[in-house]
Amino acid sequence: METPKYEIVVKWLRTQIAEDGLKKGDKLYSETKICQTFGFSRQTIRKAISVLEQEGLVKTVRGSGTYISANDTGKKAASKNIGIILTYLDDYVFPMILAGIESYLTENGYTMQLLITHKKVENEEHCLKTLLEKQVDGIIAEPTKSGLPNPNGNLYGVIRNQKIPILFLNSFYPELDFPHVSVNNFEIGKLAATELINNGHRHIAGIFLLDDYQGRQRYAGYADALKQARLELNPNNVLWLTTEDLGDLPFAFERILRCLKGCTALLCYNDFIAAKALDFFVQNNIKGLSLNKAEWLKYWIC
């Protein structure tokens, strides 16, 4: 996907401000100069400057120009406190992840402040504002609905402006260039689909999560494996779920019955969904015969 023009300008301005050593009170380049540099419209330039204003990096004075407004008075004293933002805590892999983080921080003399979003963007907003107020030394954050445009980009911009190190966990926001620790979800989807293909399946259904970037990447890997094997990628055999659907999977699985028509295998976004799907099929005595001539279904968990 092509980067919006105003985002190109925003990134360039951040770099130029840093490289030119502009300080609070210094005047930013004029709109005319920036327009001439990129050949973009004045409206695009103003949108880019507006983003920097929301981040608190610059301030526009009517009739005078735009000035650097970031108050950089030097490095603040270390708090030895790291902010941790997770989507969930009490199930799945999260307790193990948190235990590992806590153990390492403690060994190195750090404490942590834990916040949970429950995969709600408004909760993520609250978490980010809380950590900015606490002036933590760093942030480890698991993205919330990374498959959708992030409405909290301005807060991440403030974090960048304040030079607070941030590391994304499990996934990342494609539009933000912060470092991240995550698996290769494209390769996961491709390997899972390839395993099914190697076991003789030619019609493979899939369940993926739409509002997580991991789900989109796993779908891309699944699609690539089918393409490489010259198999049909039938959109009718793919079910897209959202985070909210996970709270009512029996209802969602009524839809997967249609997706399974003609298929002998099902590739699930993760083992949680796969386990729920197996329970649903057992409870409803679904053995595969009514879905396809084969009397068995193979479930591959990715």
N, C-alpha and C positions, 0 to 999 in steps of 0.2 A: 504494500500500500504506500502510495506517494506521501511524503511528509508535507503537511500544509505549509504554505509559504511563510506565514507569520511565525511558525515554530522554528523555521530556518533562521529567521531574523533574531528571534529570542536567543537561540543558542549562540549565534554570532556575537550579539551584544554582550552576553555574559562573558564570553571569551575575551572580547576587546576590552571590557571594563577591567578584567583581571590583568591582562597583558600590559595595558597602558597605565596601570597603577592608579586608576581614578579613585579619589577618596570622597567622603561625605562633603557635599557642597560644590564639588566640581560639576561643570556643565557637560551634559551628554551631547553627542553629535546631533546636529539638526536633522529634522525629518527630511529636508531636501537632500542632505548629504547621504543619508541612508537609502533614500529612494534611488539616487544616482548610482550608489554602490551595487544595488541588486536589480534595479530596473523594475521594482515592484510598485504597486499603487500606493498612494499616501494612506489609503484606508488600511492596507495590510500592515504598513509601518506603525500606524497608530494602535492597531490591535496588539502588535508585539510589545509596544511600550506599555500598553494597558496591563499586559500579563506581568511585566516587570514591576509595575506599580502595585499590583495585587500582592506580589511577593515582598514588597517593602524595599526593593532595591533602588527604585528611582521615584521622583515626584515631579509632576508637571506643574509649572507655574504659568498661568494664562498670561500671554503677552510677553513672556520672558524666555521660556524654554523648559527643558527637562534637566533635572539635576540629580546627582547621586544622593540618596537619602539613607543608605545603610549606615548604621552606627557601628563602625568597626573600631572599637577602642582597644583592641588587643585581645590576646587569648585569655579566655576566662579560666578561673581556677577549676581544676578537674574535680568532678563530683564523685567519681568512681562508681557511678550508677549508670546502668544500661537499660534502656527501655525495650521491652519485649512485647510485640503485638502478634497474637495468634488468632486464628479464626475460631478455633474451638479448643477445649482443654481436657474434658473428662472422658473422651473415648478415642478409639482408633489409635493412630501413632503419636498423638500429641503429648501424652504423658512422658513417653520415652525421649522425644525431642526436647521437651522442657527440662527433663532430668539431666540431659547432656549439657545443655546451655548453663544450667544452674551450677553444675559441678565444676565446669571450666572457669566460670566467672568467680566462684568462691575461691578456687585454687589461686587465682591471680589477684585476690583482694578486692573484687568488685561485688556490688550488690545489683539487684535487678528490680525493675518495676514492671509487673505483668499486667497486660490489658487484653481483653478479649472482644472481638468484633461480632462474633456469631454471623459472619459473612453479610453484614449490613454496612453499606457505605456511610450512613449517618453515624454509626458507631465508630467506624474508622476515623471519621472527621474528629469526633470527640477524643479518641485515643491520641491522635497526632497533636491536637491542641494541648492536651494534658501534658504530654512529654515535652512540648516546647516550653510550657510554663515551668516545668520541673528542671529545665536546663540539663538534660542528661548528656553524658559524654558520647553516646552512640545509640543507634536504634537497630534492632533486628526485627523485621516486619514480614509477616506472611500476608501477601496481597489479598484483598477482598474483591471477589468477582473480577479477576484480572482479564477475563475475556470481554469485558465491556469498557467503554470509555470511562476513565476515572475522573469523577467530579472533584476530587481532592488534590488535583495537580498543583493548585496554588500553594497548598500547605507543604507539599513536597518541595516546591520551589523555595519556600521560606527555610526549610531544613537545609537545602543546598546553599542558600545564601548565608546562613549562619555557620556553614562549614561543619555541620554535625554529620559524622560518618553514618551511613545507613547501608544495611545489607538486607536484600530480600531473600526470603526463605521459601522453598518448595516451588515457587513460581516467581513471576515478575510482571511488571507492566511494560508492554512493548514500547509505549511512547516515552518512557522514562529510562535514562541511561545509567541508573545506579547498578552496582554489582549485585549478583545474585548467586545463590547456591541452590541448584535444582537439577533433577535428572533430565536426560534427553527424551522428552515426551514424544517427539516425532519418532525416534528410534524404537521406543517402547511399543507404540501402536503398530509400527511396521513389523517388528519381530513377532508380536502376538499374532498378527494376521498371517504372516509367513509360516508360522508354526501350524496354523490351521490349514493353510493351503498345502503344506508338505504332508499333512495327514489325509489328503484326498478331498478336502472340501472345496467346492467351487461356488457355492452360494452362501455368503457369510453376512449375517445381520450384525448390527452394531448399536450399542447404547453409549452416548457420549454426553458430557456436561457442556452446555452451551456458554454459560457465563464464567467459566474458568478457562484461562489460556491453555492449561494442560489438556483440557478436553478437546479444544480445537486442534492442538498439535498432535494428539493421539489419533484423532480422526484423519488428519493429513497423512500420518504414517500408515494407517489402515488403508486409506485410498491409494497411496503410492504402491503398497504391496499388491493390491488388486490390479493396478495398472501394469506393474512389472510382470505379473503373471498373465496378463491379457484376459482378465476376468471383468465381468460387468460390474460397475459401481452403480447399483440401483438405489436412488434416493428413497424409494419406498421401503427399503430394508434398513433404514437408519432412523433411530429415535433420538431426538435431542431433548434432554432434560435440563431443568434449571435447579438451582440450589433449593428453591421452595418445593419443587416436586419430590425431593428426597424425603420430605416429611409425610408424604402420602404415596409411597411407592406402589401399593396394591392398585390404586387408581391408575397410576402411570403405566403399570404393566398391562392393563387392559389394552393399551395402545400398542404394546410390543407384540401382541398376538398378531396384529395386522402386519407388522414389520417382519415377522418370522415366516410369513407365507413363502414357501418355496425354498427355505433355507435349512441347512443341516448343522449350522454352527452359529454361535452367538459370541461376539467379542464385547466385553463390558468395560466401561471406563475405569472401574476399580473393583476390588474384591468385595467391598461393601455392597455395591449394586449387584454384583454377581451372586452373592449369597442370598440376597433378598429375591432375586429372580428365581433361583433354584427353589427356594421355599414356596414361591408363588406357583411354580410349575407342579411341584409335588402336591400341594394342597388342592390344586385344581385338576389333578390327575392328567396332566399334559405330558404325553410321552413322545410326541413328535410325529406320530402317524397322521394326525389330522393336519399337520403343517406341511408335510412332505412325505414322499414315499418311504424315506428312511425311517426306522423306528427308534432312532436315537438322536440325541443332540449332544454336541460336545461344547463345553463352556470354557473359554480361555480367559483367565483373569489377568489383567494387566495393571 
